[in-house]
């Protein structure tokens, strides 16, 4: 057995263990073996991290830097990310089971996000107001909020860190980042790059631990001004309750059950490939997974024959190997949840077209690519986020029908539409209630484009220029330009 790696948290520029010495284990999902130990932060540890961030914001060097100077720090961080992308990707793959091909590419690509926000740092400005009062010059300025609590899940963690702390730091805030208890390694390796980039102590702090006390202490702390959370709805409800104690601004990205709609005039090969990528990429462990497939009845049989054949040929195995196409699920609990839901879907009348079991002879948390045809929209699996390689398939006849089916959900994060009719693509894109819609493509992101959902998928937006405004607040300043003294308020004229 390989030596178990020991990690520490980054608090106020120092690497430290938990104050009571407690740790928890992180398991490599591909092998089932413990590969690292991570500090289990106490409430006192989190308090120290928040207070360090608050000092850095209020009196530390960060608050005295110009926006252009802050941008230089982010550019240095971006360069380090690009240089260390393979090492970061390898750590994330060992910790989460995601494919190394994806994790190292993503680590390199997020450097573009930090470059983008480095450029945005000195582009935020206020405005002058054509006020209705004489002798008054009135303008607005935009100020950073203060300490940002960024709570990140294990999947796509480097991307989610970039879209949270990139704009937060560019706008002048400081950050306490809580890494997922399921996979903290990549976040702590990222912390080493924060240190190498020369960020002043306390500007970025990274704590590790479970929801209680680590997460609850962070999100209810009186010095936290904004909470940016990505995760499940259960944890989000706790966060909203916690925010009543500090009145922090909150943004939530809660995942989805995204509809993937294929019309009868679609390019079938392109749509099949898009659906394969949308549901089996990242082993289905993506908030935007296209896990509800709606097929026009005229092309459904051809489409499914093609897709099932491809799904059966997907190579499952070691996520570090170049020829592997799909790795394991991140946790044993998630694997068991997927198994229960697939079994229940068959009890409800679903037809298993492929997959539906663990592959033979593999010791990790692996599960086969699974496609289930569902005779009814009201089956539980149709609107339950699986976070695994499981696709629910339904058939439709008309455009109006599929729009109604797509919107029959508590979620509202993403959607995919495949059609060669340009007018129809725009009609359906506008009609589907989702924060992001892809037409004839899927799972494409950019630092320039906003990302987020509505309904059960949360609220608020990440990425894009709008995020800069979300991490600031306007201040209105009134200047009396008259040379005359103010009138006596008790003398009526």
QUIJO-V278987 format. One record per residue. N is the residue number from 0. SS is DSSP state (H for helix, E for strand, - for the rest). OMEGA is omega in whole degrees, 0 to 359 (NA if undefined). BURIAL is + if it has 24 or more other C-alpha atoms within 12 Angstrom, else -. Layout:
# QUIJO-V278987
N,SS,OMEGA,BURIAL + N,SS,OMEGA,BURIAL
This chain:
# QUIJO-V278987
0,-,180,- + 1,-,179,- + 2,-,181,- + 3,-,182,- + 4,E,180,+ + 5,E,182,+ + 6,-,172,+ + 7,-,179,+ + 8,E,176,+ + 9,E,180,+ + 10,E,177,+ + 11,-,177,+ + 12,-,181,+ + 13,E,176,+ + 14,E,189,+ + 15,E,171,+ + 16,-,175,+ + 17,-,184,+ + 18,-,177,- + 19,-,177,- + 20,-,184,- + 21,-,176,- + 22,E,170,+ + 23,E,185,+ + 24,E,171,+ + 25,E,186,+ + 26,E,172,+ + 27,E,185,+ + 28,-,179,+ + 29,-,183,+ + 30,-,184,+ + 31,-,183,+ + 32,E,174,- + 33,E,180,+ + 34,E,180,+ + 35,E,174,+ + 36,E,190,+ + 37,E,178,+ + 38,E,175,+ + 39,-,188,+ + 40,-,173,+ + 41,-,175,+ + 42,H,180,+ + 43,H,178,- + 44,H,180,+ + 45,H,178,+ + 46,H,179,+ + 47,H,179,+ + 48,H,180,+ + 49,H,181,+ + 50,H,176,+ + 51,H,178,+ + 52,H,180,+ + 53,H,177,+ + 54,H,180,+ + 55,H,179,+ + 56,H,188,+ + 57,H,188,+ + 58,-,185,- + 59,-,183,- + 60,H,183,+ + 61,H,182,+ + 62,H,182,+ + 63,H,181,- + 64,-,172,+ + 65,-,177,- + 66,H,179,+ + 67,H,178,+ + 68,H,176,+ + 69,H,179,+ + 70,H,180,+ + 71,H,176,+ + 72,H,181,+ + 73,H,178,+ + 74,H,177,+ + 75,H,178,+ + 76,H,179,+ + 77,H,179,+ + 78,H,179,+ + 79,H,178,+ + 80,H,180,+ + 81,H,182,+ + 82,H,185,- + 83,-,188,+ + 84,H,181,+ + 85,H,178,+ + 86,H,178,+ + 87,H,180,+ + 88,H,180,+ + 89,H,178,+ + 90,H,181,+ + 91,H,180,+ + 92,H,179,+ + 93,H,185,+ + 94,H,188,+ + 95,H,185,+ + 96,-,177,+ + 97,-,184,+ + 98,-,178,+ + 99,H,179,+ + 100,H,180,+ + 101,H,187,+ + 102,H,181,+ + 103,H,175,+ + 104,H,182,+ + 105,H,179,+ + 106,H,179,+ + 107,H,183,+ + 108,H,182,+ + 109,H,172,+ + 110,H,178,+ + 111,H,179,+ + 112,H,179,+ + 113,H,174,+ + 114,H,179,+ + 115,H,183,+ + 116,H,171,+ + 117,H,178,+ + 118,H,180,+ + 119,H,190,+ + 120,-,181,+ + 121,-,179,+ + 122,-,178,- + 123,-,181,+ + 124,-,175,- + 125,-,180,- + 126,-,172,- + 127,E,185,- + 128,E,177,- + 129,-,192,- + 130,-,183,- + 131,-,179,- + 132,-,178,- + 133,-,174,- + 134,-,178,- + 135,E,172,- + 136,E,187,- + 137,E,179,- + 138,E,178,- + 139,E,173,- + 140,E,178,- + 141,E,184,+ + 142,E,174,+ + 143,E,185,+ + 144,-,184,+ + 145,-,181,+ + 146,E,178,+ + 147,E,172,+ + 148,E,180,+ + 149,E,182,+ + 150,E,191,+ + 151,-,176,+ + 152,-,185,+ + 153,-,185,+ + 154,-,180,+ + 155,-,189,+ + 156,H,180,+ + 157,H,175,+ + 158,H,183,+ + 159,H,174,+ + 160,H,182,+ + 161,H,184,+ + 162,H,176,+ + 163,H,188,+ + 164,H,176,+ + 165,H,178,+ + 166,H,180,+ + 167,H,181,+ + 168,H,180,+ + 169,H,181,+ + 170,-,177,+ + 171,-,177,+ + 172,-,169,+ + 173,E,193,+ + 174,E,162,+ + 175,E,183,+ + 176,E,173,+ + 177,E,177,+ + 178,E,179,+ + 179,-,176,+ + 180,-,180,+ + 181,-,183,+ + 182,-,185,+ + 183,-,191,+ + 184,H,183,+ + 185,H,179,+ + 186,H,180,+ + 187,H,172,+ + 188,H,175,+ + 189,H,178,+ + 190,H,178,+ + 191,H,178,+ + 192,H,173,+ + 193,H,180,+ + 194,H,181,+ + 195,H,180,- + 196,-,175,+ + 197,-,177,+ + 198,-,179,+ + 199,-,179,+ + 200,-,176,+ + 201,-,181,+ + 202,-,174,+ + 203,E,177,+ + 204,E,181,+ + 205,E,178,+ + 206,E,182,+ + 207,E,180,+ + 208,-,183,+ + 209,-,182,+ + 210,H,177,+ + 211,H,14,- + 212,H,190,+ + 213,H,183,+ + 214,H,183,+ + 215,H,178,+ + 216,H,181,+ + 217,H,187,+ + 218,H,177,+ + 219,H,186,+ + 220,-,184,+ + 221,-,180,+ + 222,-,177,+ + 223,E,183,+ + 224,E,181,+ + 225,E,177,+ + 226,E,174,+ + 227,E,188,+ + 228,E,169,+ + 229,E,182,+ + 230,-,184,+ + 231,-,182,+ + 232,H,179,+ + 233,H,178,- + 234,H,180,+ + 235,H,179,+ + 236,H,176,- + 237,H,181,+ + 238,H,178,+ + 239,H,177,+ + 240,H,180,- + 241,H,183,+ + 242,H,175,+ + 243,-,180,- + 244,-,181,- + 245,-,181,+ + 246,-,177,- + 247,-,170,+ + 248,E,185,+ + 249,E,167,+ + 250,E,186,+ + 251,E,170,+ + 252,E,195,+ + 253,-,177,+ + 254,-,184,+ + 255,-,175,+ + 256,-,197,+ + 257,-,176,+ + 258,E,178,+ + 259,E,191,+ + 260,E,180,+ + 261,E,179,+ + 262,-,186,+ + 263,-,180,+ + 264,-,184,+ + 265,-,168,+ + 266,-,189,- + 267,H,181,+ + 268,H,180,+ + 269,H,182,+ + 270,H,178,+ + 271,H,179,+ + 272,H,178,+ + 273,H,180,+ + 274,H,176,+ + 275,H,179,+ + 276,H,185,+ + 277,H,184,+ + 278,H,182,+ + 279,H,170,+ + 280,H,183,+ + 281,H,181,+ + 282,H,179,+ + 283,H,184,+ + 284,-,182,+ + 285,-,181,+ + 286,-,181,+ + 287,-,181,+ + 288,-,179,+ + 289,-,192,+ + 290,-,173,+ + 291,E,182,+ + 292,E,177,+ + 293,E,184,+ + 294,E,173,+ + 295,E,188,+ + 296,-,183,+ + 297,-,182,- + 298,-,187,+ + 299,H,183,+ + 300,H,179,- + 301,H,181,- + 302,H,184,+ + 303,H,176,+ + 304,H,182,- + 305,H,185,- + 306,H,179,+ + 307,H,179,+ + 308,H,178,- + 309,H,181,+ + 310,H,180,+ + 311,H,182,+ + 312,-,181,- + 313,-,182,+ + 314,-,179,+ + 315,E,179,+ + 316,-,183,+ + 317,-,183,+ + 318,-,176,+ + 319,-,183,+ + 320,-,184,- + 321,-,184,- + 322,-,177,- + 323,-,181,+ + 324,-,178,+ + 325,E,181,+ + 326,-,182,+ + 327,-,166,+ + 328,-,188,+ + 329,-,186,+ + 330,-,177,+ + 331,H,179,+ + 332,H,179,- + 333,H,177,+ + 334,H,181,+ + 335,H,177,- + 336,H,179,- + 337,H,180,+ + 338,H,180,+ + 339,H,183,- + 340,H,178,+ + 341,H,178,+ + 342,H,180,+ + 343,H,178,- + 344,H,178,+ + 345,H,176,+ + 346,H,180,- + 347,-,177,- + 348,-,178,- + 349,-,179,+ + 350,E,180,+ + 351,E,181,+ + 352,E,174,+ + 353,E,177,+ + 354,-,177,+ + 355,-,180,+ + 356,-,174,+ + 357,-,177,+ + 358,-,182,- + 359,-,172,- + 360,-,181,- + 361,-,188,- + 362,-,182,- + 363,-,183,+ + 364,-,182,+ + 365,-,177,+ + 366,-,184,+ + 367,-,171,+ + 368,-,191,+ + 369,E,177,+ + 370,E,180,+ + 371,E,174,+ + 372,E,187,+ + 373,-,180,+ + 374,-,185,- + 375,-,177,- + 376,-,186,+ + 377,-,174,- + 378,-,186,+ + 379,H,184,+ + 380,H,184,+ + 381,H,181,+ + 382,H,175,+ + 383,-,179,+ + 384,-,185,+ + 385,-,186,+ + 386,-,178,+ + 387,-,185,+ + 388,-,184,+ + 389,E,182,+ + 390,E,174,+ + 391,E,185,+ + 392,E,174,+ + 393,E,181,+ + 394,E,178,+ + 395,E,181,+ + 396,-,188,- + 397,-,177,- + 398,H,181,+ + 399,H,181,- + 400,H,185,+ + 401,H,175,+ + 402,H,178,+ + 403,H,179,- + 404,H,181,+ + 405,H,182,+ + 406,-,179,+ + 407,-,186,+ + 408,-,173,+ + 409,-,184,+ + 410,-,179,+ + 411,-,183,+ + 412,-,188,+ + 413,E,176,+ + 414,E,175,+ + 415,E,180,+ + 416,E,176,+ + 417,E,178,+ + 418,-,175,+ + 419,-,177,- + 420,-,185,- + 421,H,180,- + 422,H,180,- + 423,H,180,+ + 424,H,179,+ + 425,H,178,- + 426,H,184,- + 427,H,179,+ + 428,H,179,+ + 429,H,185,- + 430,H,181,+ + 431,-,181,+ + 432,-,180,+ + 433,-,181,+ + 434,-,179,+ + 435,E,181,+ + 436,E,175,+ + 437,E,178,+ + 438,E,180,+ + 439,-,173,+ + 440,-,180,+ + 441,-,175,+ + 442,-,177,+ + 443,-,179,+ + 444,-,179,+ + 445,-,176,+ + 446,-,183,+ + 447,-,188,+ + 448,-,178,- + 449,-,185,+ + 450,E,178,+ + 451,-,185,+ + 452,-,176,+ + 453,-,182,+ + 454,H,180,+ + 455,H,177,+ + 456,H,174,+ + 457,E,182,+ + 458,E,186,+ + 459,-,182,+ + 460,-,176,+ + 461,E,183,+ + 462,-,181,+ + 463,-,181,+ + 464,-,181,+ + 465,H,181,+ + 466,H,178,+ + 467,H,179,+ + 468,H,179,+ + 469,H,180,+ + 470,-,174,+ + 471,E,172,+ + 472,E,181,+ + 473,E,172,- + 474,E,179,- + 475,E,184,- + 476,E,179,- + 477,E,178,- + 478,E,177,- + 479,E,183,- + 480,-,181,- + 481,-,175,- + 482,-,180,- + 483,-,177,- + 484,-,175,- + 485,-,180,- + 486,-,173,- + 487,-,184,- + 488,-,182,- + 489,-,175,- + 490,-,183,- + 491,-,180,- + 492,-,NA,-
